Amino acid sequence: MTQKQHTGDSYWLSTAPGGERRPALAEDLDVDVAVIGGGIAGLCTAWELTRAGRSVAVLEAGRVAAGVTGHTTAKITALHSLVYDKLRRTRGSEGARLYARSQSEAIERTAEVVAELGVDCDWERRSAYTYVRDGNRVDELRAEARAAREAGLPASFVTETGLPFPVAGAVVVTDQAQFHPRRYLLALADDIVAHGGLVYEDTTVLGLEEGTPCRLSTSTGASVTARDVVVATHYPLFDRALLFTRLSPRRELVVAGPVPAGLDPDGMYITPDENTRSVRTAPYGDDGSRRLLVVTGEHFTPGTGDTRARFDRLADWARGHFPGVELTHFWATQDNDPTDTVPMVGPLHPGADHTYVATGFGGWGMSGGMMAGRLLTAQITGGECAWSGLYDPRRLASAVREAPAFLKHQAQVAKHFVGDRLRPSPPVEALPPGEGAVVRTEDGRLAVYRDDDGALHAVSARCTHMGCLVDFNAAERAWECPCHGSRFDTDGKVVQGPATRPLERRDI
């Protein structure tokens, strides 16, 4: 990226714009289930519930399938980097088997839905690989292959892949899948409506009153009454169990562009090395002569470091390993990693009777979102689900067992909360166009951005979630909170939660 470039829409958004906006909620509503969030977890849950005969309303603050899901790399696999050997040690063999089974069944459920609805979403079966180039990590890969195989996956250890460079070793799981996520979810949303469900966009949920029934207040002034409420907002919008203390936000960059079909590595690849590198291709064009190369990596905590330099490193890596690729798309995705490895899907808090949550997918939200839809539907309709206990957000044993990760995350939050307030303040006059900085004024810390025409835009630098100071991401031109991952545009509007209120506008 050049110094003045910044990211745009993902390839999935640019190739499936979605047509006219769906209406915002305009009047009070009474339904069986209100689902907050129109990403993969929310829409899959709403779709399953609609098919189970429940009246459902989806409430999305922006546009459906345009947030985290619209920026994913869209791999649907049960091989989640290096997870099974750890699960075997921390959750036992049965926990690892339940994890593998739940994720594998999610893939097959997605295939069934694609076929039933006839969704044109570039559905492809591919093998998934976790690889390393460092020979010192081969034993780790062998252990992962054994654990994944014992958990029930068709996994094996290999030393040869379709990548254009040698690897020291890899775990491969066959018969996984990939797709165009936005086309799939737009089809789900249409089918929800076709079966009597309701989908609203531009409707931010502001308040939740739990009870029998529950009541939601929204940014439009209308309210929703529902027997059950599902919070599927990626990061919990309402967090009465303090789940945010067990979630660590992680942002990753994506570059993509066409390559000759002969350079297709014929698989979905990820490595924990090199600050993460994920590689796959997708159909591109009509004649089959080219594929779209999608490369992800350079993970970081939002609001930290030089994002432009990270994009440059990722682009250089893609060009270096796939000569001739013309990178046409640059975007970023964001995930929340649970401190105890497993997503949190189930009752919102220990006393919850009719409120549920789906969060902490750790970068694997495609299979995780479909899994969550089926699990929550079973819980809401009184059905059985073998892995409810594994994903239960109220679990305490695993949180205690993996306390070091929890304590490390809290230490980082405390470091930002205190340390960011001690940063030196640059002079506003020195701020070039397209740049932003947090500056100290008589009214406190302000987040100041100078647009391309030279005009200044100032907002409070205190994140409206819990008061940490934001920092500027120059590549994406956004204010980001390093504590819990909230993101805002240059005028303070919420781009990504958990914050629900904008940064306060200020004069400068």
Solvent accessible surface area in square Angstrom, and as a share of the most:
residue,aa,sasa,rsa
1,M,31,0.14
2,T,86,0.50
3,Q,116,0.51
4,K,115,0.49
5,Q,81,0.36
6,H,90,0.40
7,T,21,0.12
8,G,52,0.50
9,D,89,0.46
10,S,0,0.00
11,Y,23,0.09
12,W,2,0.01
13,L,23,0.12
14,S,59,0.38
15,T,48,0.28
16,A,10,0.07
17,P,94,0.59
18,G,31,0.30
19,G,59,0.57
20,E,161,0.72
21,R,130,0.48
22,R,49,0.18
23,P,89,0.56
24,A,41,0.32
25,L,2,0.01
26,A,96,0.74
27,E,129,0.58
28,D,101,0.52
29,L,35,0.18
30,D,111,0.58
31,V,13,0.07
32,D,55,0.28
33,V,1,0.00
34,A,0,0.00
35,V,0,0.00
36,I,5,0.03
37,G,7,0.06
38,G,2,0.02
39,G,21,0.21
40,I,13,0.06
41,A,8,0.07
42,G,0,0.00
43,L,0,0.00
44,C,1,0.01
45,T,0,0.00
46,A,0,0.00
47,W,5,0.02
48,E,16,0.07
49,L,0,0.00
50,T,15,0.09
51,R,88,0.32
52,A,47,0.36
53,G,63,0.61
54,R,81,0.30
55,S,50,0.32
56,V,1,0.01
57,A,0,0.00
58,V,0,0.00
59,L,1,0.01
60,E,28,0.13
61,A,58,0.45
62,G,27,0.26
63,R,51,0.19
64,V,2,0.01
65,A,1,0.01
66,A,27,0.21
67,G,45,0.43
68,V,36,0.20
69,T,7,0.04
70,G,0,0.00
71,H,40,0.18
72,T,19,0.11
73,T,20,0.11
74,A,0,0.00
75,K,16,0.07
76,I,1,0.00
77,T,3,0.02
78,A,0,0.00
79,L,2,0.01
80,H,8,0.04
81,S,23,0.15
82,L,42,0.21
83,V,11,0.06
84,Y,0,0.00
85,D,28,0.15
86,K,77,0.33
87,L,0,0.00
88,R,68,0.25
89,R,166,0.61
90,T,24,0.14
91,R,43,0.16
92,G,30,0.29
93,S,57,0.37
94,E,94,0.42
95,G,7,0.07
96,A,4,0.03
97,R,106,0.39
98,L,31,0.15
99,Y,8,0.03
100,A,1,0.01
101,R,119,0.43
102,S,1,0.01
103,Q,1,0.00
104,S,33,0.21
105,E,57,0.26
106,A,1,0.00
107,I,3,0.01
108,E,77,0.34
109,R,56,0.21
110,T,4,0.03
111,A,22,0.17
112,E,97,0.43
113,V,1,0.00
114,V,16,0.09
115,A,81,0.63
116,E,100,0.45
117,L,50,0.25
118,G,62,0.60
119,V,20,0.11
120,D,113,0.59
121,C,1,0.01
122,D,43,0.22
123,W,60,0.21
124,E,37,0.16
125,R,90,0.33
126,R,33,0.12
127,S,27,0.17
128,A,4,0.03
129,Y,31,0.12
130,T,0,0.00
131,Y,0,0.00
132,V,0,0.00
133,R,92,0.34
134,D,60,0.31
135,G,51,0.49
136,N,141,0.72
137,R,63,0.23
138,V,28,0.16
139,D,109,0.57
140,E,74,0.33
141,L,0,0.00
142,R,107,0.39
143,A,16,0.13
144,E,2,0.01
145,A,2,0.01
146,R,110,0.40
147,A,2,0.01
148,A,0,0.00
149,R,118,0.43
150,E,101,0.45
151,A,7,0.05
152,G,61,0.58
153,L,10,0.05
154,P,78,0.49
155,A,6,0.04
156,S,47,0.30
157,F,43,0.18
158,V,42,0.24
159,T,71,0.41
160,E,145,0.65
161,T,33,0.19
162,G,41,0.40
163,L,13,0.07
164,P,68,0.43
165,F,19,0.08
166,P,114,0.71
167,V,18,0.10
168,A,28,0.22
169,G,0,0.00
170,A,0,0.00
171,V,0,0.00
172,V,13,0.08
173,V,0,0.00
174,T,64,0.37
175,D,84,0.44
176,Q,9,0.04
177,A,0,0.00
178,Q,0,0.00
179,F,2,0.01
180,H,1,0.00
181,P,0,0.00
182,R,6,0.02
183,R,74,0.27
184,Y,0,0.00
185,L,0,0.00
186,L,30,0.15
187,A,25,0.20
188,L,1,0.00
189,A,0,0.00
190,D,82,0.42
191,D,19,0.10
192,I,1,0.00
193,V,69,0.40
194,A,80,0.62
195,H,97,0.43
196,G,60,0.57
197,G,2,0.02
198,L,64,0.32
199,V,9,0.05
200,Y,30,0.11
201,E,3,0.01
202,D,60,0.31
203,T,1,0.00
204,T,32,0.19
205,V,2,0.01
206,L,92,0.46
207,G,21,0.21
208,L,14,0.07
209,E,107,0.48
210,E,55,0.25
211,G,34,0.33
212,T,118,0.69
213,P,46,0.29
214,C,2,0.01
215,R,114,0.42
216,L,2,0.01
217,S,53,0.34
218,T,8,0.05
219,S,63,0.41
220,T,56,0.33
221,G,71,0.68
222,A,6,0.05
223,S,41,0.27
224,V,0,0.00
225,T,28,0.17
226,A,1,0.01
227,R,128,0.47
228,D,2,0.01
229,V,0,0.00
230,V,0,0.00
231,V,0,0.00
232,A,7,0.05
233,T,42,0.24
234,H,41,0.18
235,Y,7,0.03
236,P,4,0.02
237,L,35,0.18
238,F,24,0.10
239,D,28,0.15
240,R,116,0.42
241,A,31,0.24
242,L,104,0.52
243,L,0,0.00
244,F,25,0.10
245,T,24,0.14
246,R,25,0.09
247,L,0,0.00
248,S,37,0.24
249,P,5,0.03
250,R,45,0.16
251,R,11,0.04
252,E,15,0.07
253,L,0,0.00
254,V,0,0.00
255,V,0,0.00
256,A,0,0.00
257,G,0,0.00
258,P,10,0.06
259,V,1,0.01
260,P,71,0.45
261,A,39,0.30
262,G,77,0.74
263,L,64,0.32
264,D,33,0.17
265,P,2,0.01
266,D,95,0.49
267,G,0,0.00
268,M,2,0.01
269,Y,1,0.00
270,I,24,0.12
271,T,1,0.00
272,P,44,0.28
273,D,24,0.13
274,E,73,0.33
275,N,60,0.31
276,T,17,0.10
277,R,13,0.05
278,S,7,0.05
279,V,0,0.00
280,R,4,0.01
281,T,0,0.00
282,A,3,0.02
283,P,39,0.25
284,Y,52,0.20
285,G,60,0.58
286,D,155,0.81
287,D,118,0.61
288,G,54,0.52
289,S,61,0.39
290,R,110,0.40
291,R,29,0.10
292,L,0,0.00
293,L,0,0.00
294,V,1,0.01
295,V,0,0.00
296,T,5,0.03
297,G,0,0.00
298,E,5,0.02
299,H,69,0.31
300,F,15,0.06
301,T,49,0.28
302,P,0,0.00
303,G,8,0.08
304,T,36,0.21
305,G,60,0.58
306,D,88,0.46
307,T,6,0.04
308,R,23,0.08
309,A,33,0.25
310,R,31,0.11
311,F,0,0.00
312,D,52,0.27
313,R,121,0.44
314,L,0,0.00
315,A,0,0.00
316,D,91,0.47
317,W,21,0.08
318,A,0,0.00
319,R,105,0.38
320,G,57,0.55
321,H,40,0.18
322,F,2,0.01
323,P,93,0.58
324,G,72,0.69
325,V,11,0.06
326,E,112,0.50
327,L,21,0.11
328,T,62,0.36
329,H,39,0.17
330,F,30,0.12
331,W,1,0.00
332,A,4,0.03
333,T,11,0.07
334,Q,5,0.02
335,D,18,0.09
336,N,2,0.01
337,D,41,0.21
338,P,15,0.09
339,T,13,0.07
340,D,1,0.00
341,T,30,0.18
342,V,0,0.00
343,P,6,0.04
344,M,0,0.00
345,V,0,0.00
346,G,0,0.00
347,P,14,0.09
348,L,0,0.00
349,H,30,0.13
350,P,104,0.66
351,G,59,0.56
352,A,12,0.09
353,D,111,0.57
354,H,32,0.14
355,T,1,0.00
356,Y,19,0.07
357,V,1,0.00
358,A,1,0.01
359,T,1,0.01
360,G,2,0.02
361,F,22,0.09
362,G,15,0.15
363,G,32,0.31
364,W,38,0.13
365,G,16,0.15
366,M,13,0.06
367,S,2,0.01
368,G,1,0.01
369,G,0,0.00
370,M,2,0.01
371,M,3,0.01
372,A,0,0.00
373,G,0,0.00
374,R,87,0.32
375,L,0,0.00
376,L,0,0.00
377,T,16,0.09
378,A,16,0.13
379,Q,51,0.22
380,I,12,0.06
381,T,47,0.27
382,G,65,0.63
383,G,40,0.38
384,E,171,0.77
385,C,29,0.18
386,A,62,0.48
387,W,15,0.05
388,S,28,0.18
389,G,58,0.56
390,L,17,0.09
391,Y,0,0.00
392,D,25,0.13
393,P,3,0.02
394,R,98,0.36
395,R,28,0.10
396,L,131,0.65
397,A,73,0.56
398,S,4,0.03
399,A,24,0.18
400,V,111,0.64
401,R,114,0.42
402,E,17,0.08
403,A,31,0.24
404,P,99,0.62
405,A,46,0.35
406,F,63,0.26
407,L,109,0.54
408,K,142,0.60
409,H,15,0.07
410,Q,50,0.22
411,A,60,0.46
412,Q,82,0.36
413,V,21,0.12
414,A,56,0.44
415,K,133,0.56
416,H,28,0.13
417,F,79,0.33
418,V,93,0.53
419,G,30,0.29
420,D,16,0.08
421,R,68,0.25
422,L,139,0.69
423,R,65,0.24
424,P,120,0.75
425,S,43,0.28
426,P,55,0.35
427,P,84,0.53
428,V,29,0.17
429,E,148,0.66
430,A,71,0.55
431,L,19,0.09
432,P,63,0.40
433,P,55,0.35
434,G,1,0.01
435,E,32,0.14
436,G,13,0.13
437,A,17,0.13
438,V,11,0.06
439,V,4,0.02
440,R,140,0.51
441,T,47,0.27
442,E,184,0.83
443,D,108,0.56
444,G,33,0.32
445,R,31,0.11
446,L,4,0.02
447,A,0,0.00
448,V,0,0.00
449,Y,11,0.04
450,R,42,0.15
451,D,30,0.15
452,D,91,0.47
453,D,137,0.71
454,G,27,0.26
455,A,52,0.40
456,L,62,0.31
457,H,44,0.20
458,A,4,0.03
459,V,0,0.00
460,S,11,0.07
461,A,0,0.00
462,R,132,0.48
463,C,3,0.02
464,T,27,0.16
465,H,52,0.23
466,M,94,0.42
467,G,3,0.03
468,C,3,0.02
469,L,2,0.01
470,V,0,0.00
471,D,38,0.20
472,F,22,0.09
473,N,4,0.02
474,A,18,0.14
475,A,0,0.00
476,E,28,0.13
477,R,36,0.13
478,A,5,0.04
479,W,0,0.00
480,E,1,0.01
481,C,1,0.01
482,P,6,0.04
483,C,1,0.00
484,H,6,0.02
485,G,0,0.00
486,S,0,0.00
487,R,13,0.05
488,F,0,0.00
489,D,47,0.24
490,T,24,0.14
491,D,54,0.28
492,G,0,0.00
493,K,137,0.58
494,V,39,0.23
495,V,79,0.46
496,Q,30,0.13
497,G,27,0.26
498,P,8,0.05
499,A,4,0.03
500,T,47,0.27
501,R,139,0.51
502,P,78,0.49
503,L,3,0.01
504,E,106,0.48
505,R,148,0.54
506,R,75,0.27
507,D,141,0.73
508,I,99,0.50
